[in-house]
């Protein structure tokens, strides 16, 4: 998360990813698969300034929670 926050501070956007073959990723980067296990991949890049980003919808907390 710290890497992602620092990237945003410098004008980059990030996206955490899961669901990849960790052993293949370790081999691709020359890591010892017995010692290192990649647990997350993070894409990083500059956004296209001409692309319009749609607004997101935030639900009110009382609409999505229920206390018994």
C-alpha positions in Angstrom: 0.0 0.0 0.0 2.9 2.4 0.8 4.2 1.9 -2.8 0.8 2.6 -4.2 0.4 5.8 -2.1 3.9 7.1 -3.1 3.1 6.3 -6.8 -0.1 8.4 -6.6 1.8 11.3 -4.9 4.1 11.3 -8.0 1.2 11.3 -10.5 1.0 7.6 -11.2 -2.0 5.2 -10.8 -1.7 1.7 -9.6 -3.8 -1.5 -9.6 -3.1 -4.5 -7.4 -3.6 -7.9 -9.1 -4.0 -11.5 -7.9 -4.8 -14.7 -9.7 -1.5 -15.3 -11.5 0.9 -18.2 -11.3 3.4 -17.2 -8.6 6.0 -19.7 -9.6 6.0 -18.5 -13.2 6.3 -14.9 -12.0 9.2 -15.8 -9.7 11.0 -17.6 -12.6 10.4 -14.6 -15.0 12.1 -12.3 -12.6 14.9 -14.7 -11.7 13.8 -15.2 -8.1 14.5 -18.4 -6.2 11.0 -19.9 -5.9 12.1 -21.8 -2.7 12.9 -18.5 -1.0 10.6 -15.9 -2.6 6.8 -16.2 -3.3 5.3 -13.3 -5.1 2.0 -12.5 -3.4 0.8 -9.6 -5.4 1.5 -7.9 -8.7 1.0 -4.2 -9.1 0.5 -2.4 -12.4 1.7 1.2 -12.4 1.4 3.9 -15.1 0.4 7.4 -15.9 -3.3 7.9 -16.7 -4.4 9.3 -20.1 -5.4 12.9 -19.4 -7.8 12.9 -22.4 -9.8 10.0 -21.0 -12.8 11.0 -18.9 -13.1 9.1 -15.6 -16.7 8.4 -14.7 -17.9 9.4 -11.2 -18.4 6.4 -8.8 -21.5 5.8 -6.8 -21.0 5.7 -3.0 -23.9 4.2 -1.0 -24.8 5.6 2.3 -23.6 3.3 5.1 -27.1 2.8 6.5 -28.2 1.4 3.0 -25.5 -1.3 3.1 -25.3 -2.3 6.7 -27.7 -3.8 9.2 -27.2 -4.1 13.0 -29.1 -6.7 14.9 
